[in-house]
């Protein structure tokens, strides 16, 4: 398989192309090509898992300076969990490039969540070995960290409780959430909320549910306090 298009899309050029190929090589492919001495991606996945956790930890430590350790741990867990990694892999079309055995291919392995998550971690491990930690961080800054700032993981955090605690600690004022609008068809509705602190608008946000919209409004208010 030619990985030129993928490298061009990611604006990354590997020095060791064997490492890149290994990152996308599933054990089922290796088992069917024992005469070729291919290596699967399991060891790279192990390394990439560590690189990802360190990279996300470092980013959160720098950008969430007022967040307590327990909340940092919850947020990190929501970013590095399998469903999130699957989403990252799908957005980058990693599934198209996986080398699979025929049996795995026929049973839908290319879209299997665990396999996609493994490939994402293996790619990160390969990038770390090929170009170092800084380049691995650059990749995360481009494709993962922006989703943190846009609130993609807000479901993991109780921003409303954080805001309540902050306001009571410093101002002891009332907080009210108001749903100000609804957008989209009934099967794909989006709600808009604002949070009022002592009747002044402190933040706004939108989400697929009223609760999600309120959480994002609370996060917007917290960001402004910071």
N, C-alpha and C positions, 0 to 999 in steps of 0.2 A: 504493500500500500504506500502511496505517495503522500507525505505529510506536508508538502509545500504549501498547499492552500490553507491548511490550518495554521502554519507558522506565519503566513502572510496576514491572515485574519487577526492573529494575536499580536502581530508586530514583534515576534520573537523568532530568532534564528538559532537553532541548537548547534553547538560545536560537535557534539557527539550524537549523531542521528540514531545510533543503536539504542541509546538511552531513551530517546523519544519513542522509538518503536516498542521498546520493552514496556513503557508506561501504558501502552494500549494493547498489550498482548495478554489475553486471558489464558488461564491454565488449560482450558479445553483445547485451545489452538496448539499449545505446546505438546499436549498429549497426542495429537493427531499428526504432528510433524517431528517426531523424536529424532529422525535422521538429520534434521536441520540444526539441532542444538540451540533452539530458541530459548529465551528465558521469559517466564511470566512476570507479571507486575506486582506480585504480592510483597516482595521485599521493599520495592519502591513505595508501595502503599503505606507500609509501616513507617517509613521515613517521612513521607508526605504528611501523615497524620500529626507527627510531632512538629513539623515546620508550620503547619496550619494553626495548631493550637498556640504555639509561641507567637506567631505573627498576629493572630487575633487578640491574644492577651496583651501584647505590646500596644496595639492600636487602641484597645479599650482603656488601658492604663493611662495613655497620653490624652485621650479625648474625653473621657468620662471622669474627670478629676473629682467630682463631688459624689460619685456613685459609690455606695458601700460595697465591701468585698462580696457579700452574699449576692447582691444584685449583679455585680460584674460576672460572677460565676454563672448565674442563671442566663444572662445575656450571651455569654460565650458559648454555653451549652446549646443554645438555640441556633447559633451560627454554624457550629461544627457538627451538628447532628446529621444523620443520614438524609432526611427529607430536604434539608437546605443544600447539602452537597449535590443531591440529585438535581435540584433546580439549577444550580450553577452549571453542572455538566450539560444539562439539556439546553440552556441558553447559549452555550458555546458549541453546541452540536457535537459533543465528544462521542456520542453513540455511533455516529457515522464512521468513525475511524477505528473502532475496536476490532481487533483480530480475534475471531471466535471459531471454535470448532463447529462442525456441521450440526451436531446434535443441539448444542447451545443456541445456535442461530435459529434452528427450526422451532425451538420452544420459546422464542421471543426474548432471548438473553440480551439482545441489544438494547432493550427497553427496561430490563430488570433493574429496579431501584438500587439494590445492594451493589450490583456490578457497576452501575454508573457512578455511584459514590466512591467506590474503590478506584475507578479510573481517574476521577478528579484528584484524589489524594496521591495516586501514583504519578500523575503528571507533575504535581507540585514537588514531589520528591525528586523526580528526574530533573526538573528545572533547577532545584537547589544544588544538586550534584554537578550539573553542567555549568551553571553560571553564578552560583553563590546565593547567600541569604538576601542580599539587597535586591537582586533581580526577582527572587521569589516574592519579596515584599511589594515590588513594583507591580507584579501580576495581581496580587491581592488588592492593592490600592486601586487598580483599574477595574477589576471585575467583582470584587466581594465587598470591600469597605463602603463604596457608595450606597449599597443597599442598607447598610446600618444607619447611615445619616438620613436616608429617606424614610426610615421607620418600618422597613420590611420585617423587622423582628420585634416590633412593638407588642405583639401578642404575648411575648415571653415576659414582658415587664409590666408591673403595675404602676404606671406613671401617675395615675390618679392618687394612689396612696402616698407616693413620694411628694406630690404637689401639696396634698393635704398636710403632711407632716411639716413641709417647709413653711407653708403659710402660717400654720399654727405656732410654729417655733419663732418666727420672726415678726409676724403681723397680727396673728390671732383674728383674722378676718374670715368672713363667710365665702364659700365657694359654691358656684351654681353652674351646672352644665345645661346647655340649651341646644336642641336640634334645630338648626336654622334652615335646613333644606334637604331635598331628596333629588337625585339625578338618576337617569337611566331607566330601562324597562324593569318590570317587576321581577324578572328572573335574574337580573344583574344590577340591582339597585345599589346606589352609593349614597351614603348619608353624610351630611355636613354638620359639624358641631362647633360650638364655641364655649369657652369656659370664662365665667365672670368671677372676678375677685372684688368683693365690695362694689358690685354693679359695674365695674370697669372690665372691658374685654381684655383678657390676659393672653389668650391663645386660641387658635382654631385648627381644625383638622377634619379629614374625611376618611371614611372606611366602608367596608361592605356591610357592617352591622352598626347599630347605634353605639354599642359598647366600644367597638374599635374606633369609631369616630371620636368618641369622648376621650379615649386613651391617647389618641394622636393630638387632640387639642391640649390635653394635659402635658404631653411631651413638648409641644410648641411653647407652652408657658414656661416649662422648666428650662428649655434652651434659652429663652429670653432672660430668665433670672440669672443664668450662668454668665 
